[in-house]
Amino acid sequence: MTTVRLNATVPPELALQRLDRVARELFPEYSRNRLQQWIRSGELLVNGSPSGVRDKVPLGAELVVAANLEELALVPERIPLNIIHEDDEIIVVNKPAGVVVHPGAGNLSGTLANGLLHHDPLLSNVPRAGIVHRLDKDTTGLMVVARTLKSQTSLVKQLEERTAARHYTAVVYGVLGGSGTVTEPIRRHPVYRTRMAVHPSGKFAATYYEPLAHYDHHTLTRLKLATGRTHQIRVHMQHIGFPLIGDTTYGGTYRQHLDLSDELQRLIREFDRQALHAHSLSFVHPGHGGTVSFRAPVPEDVVALIAGLEVG
């Protein structure tokens, strides 16, 4: 059983709308059905008092949630894990493409969490099998897993305080001129609820980018996350006009360039995931207190893509 605690203030653009709609915008990580249940049960309060699902919410009202959330029961599964490092406090894994991190709607098994629980049954004593941050299903690379509650608390705090360093390699459409930072807020897309979007009422997000190699129509890029919003790199790079190759959700659909070889065009056209890899991870070890760093080589599909771009 997990206790959910949330709070938010109603901004001008949401004032005088139905409570369930306002709650959906302010707490986008939860479904409208769940939020409606919390409203009806009195676990979601407006200015300290229960309200109806259809009640209009005034400007500046305080929405507070204190609710119990049943988590999906994790079942250990024998799933291959590429473990980079493990000790008494942490496990560092290199996640492959196509693997969901934690069970959810439509993905009740076969996840990284299922595999971790099989590898170490004691992770059942740690919330979410020790997982403290996520990678998208088709993003590859490094994740750290906490083996104890103490370690999980330490790692979550480092992520919240932005002292843990996470670096990514990506291949984007367009020739990216120079280094920069995107600091646009991100929230759930107002229409397509499985997507995220840049929006003034979103949560603060910061992504640093640096071009590593330029090609005729593409750029090999290094990125660093200062925050960890859902789909952050993908949303930010689309926002500035440089979507990731293969990221059809965020503008990275195939773009034909007739001056490229047929082989390269085929390689780009058939690249069937976002070209994004978490290659580096650094943090303070929750056990001995020293800074530790880990690296994961760029996967073969991205290596082949880069090689094709270099040839042209």
Salt bridges, closest charged atoms under 4 A:
ASP20 OD2 - ARG18 NH2 2.70
GLU25 OE1 - ARG187 NH2 2.25
GLU25 OE2 - ARG193 NH1 3.61
GLU71 OE2 - ARG128 NH1 3.91
GLU86 OE1 - HIS119 NE2 2.97
GLU86 OE1 - ARG147 NH1 3.16
ASP87 OD2 - HIS85 NE2 2.80
ASP87 OD2 - HIS285 NE2 2.74
ASP120 OD2 - ARG147 NE 3.05
ASP136 OD1 - HIS231 NE2 3.77
ASP136 OD2 - ARG234 NH1 2.92
GLU210 OE1 - ARG222 NH1 3.48
ASP247 OD2 - ARG234 NE 2.81
ASP259 OD2 - HIS217 NE2 2.92
GLU263 OE2 - ARG266 NH2 2.45
GLU270 OE1 - ARG266 NH1 2.86
ASP301 OD2 - ARG273 NE 2.80
